[in-house]
Amino acid sequence: MHPEEAAMDSDEAPEYGFRNVNSIRNVNGIRNLNVVFLNRDRKHPIIQLRTDKKNSKGWLFIKLLLITVCLAGFVGYESNYNLRQDLKNHYYKTYEKLSQLSNDLCSKRQANFTPILEAIDRDIVGQQHLHDELKNWFQAIGNSSFSCALFVGGTGVGKSYTANIIVKHYPYPTNVLIISIGEKKRYNAFKTALFKILRDPIILGKCAHYIIVLDYLKTNDMPLLKKISDRLRAVSNAYHLVLQALFVFQGTEQNIHPEEDMIKEIIPEARLIKFTSLHTKHLEYCVLREASTIGIDLSERDFIVPMVTNQINVSRHGCKSVRAKISLYSV
């Protein structure tokens, strides 16, 4: 009798089970057993090993591909950056040559400022010194690439009127840029004007002589004028442009204006042109001129001249309100 075999734990069970066991003896008397293995969900270790090897090779390939793409992108960025820098440098060199040619083309014919001086002598009253001061300013153009003038004085003495004459008779009328918008937007308008200055000589073949006019300025606008002047000076030197700036200050009752020493410190190229106060005889001339402008015949109504002059405080308002007063007699 065989001893009893100990019960087998479930952990010691073999990896296969039996079923449909048919006991058949062969010719040697050995019993053949038909064994059917049970299928398990567990993957075969050899197959799993092969799969892991395939996965590791796939990840390695992906990593190498990503590294290659990154390196190619970096090299491409560097080469594109260098290309952009080269194109930028070539553009600036070409622009400088073209602007130099444009400046030379304009310099071959001297700008004619005589119509401005003639109109000032004819239409501006009480400012006999203005002819010589503006003539000196115009003659100095070309000695330096940037120059500017500041008009200061009381109300109604002819500052804005003179600026309008310069704008109207400037030798290069399409190169006049007027900035007269609100206080906060002036510098943005100036940048737009500066873009036009840099574009036109090259694209349109214009002469590189420009004037920028800013009107209705106050004494507290000096930091803005310094900023604009510094920018114009840098641009004119870099691109061979002849730039003028005309700054017109508002008049006050006390005829307050920036000090000349302060202006020279802020804008070394500035010319301070002071407009003197007017007198009664100047006001009478303004009345006659405005009457002729709006078509009023004073030959038979000469009483209008003393009547209007007596209604205006010339030291305070100058010729500012003459047109409004005389237009009452236009009917």
Disulfide bonds with the S-S distance in Angstrom:
Cys106-Cys207 2.25
Cys286-Cys319 1.84
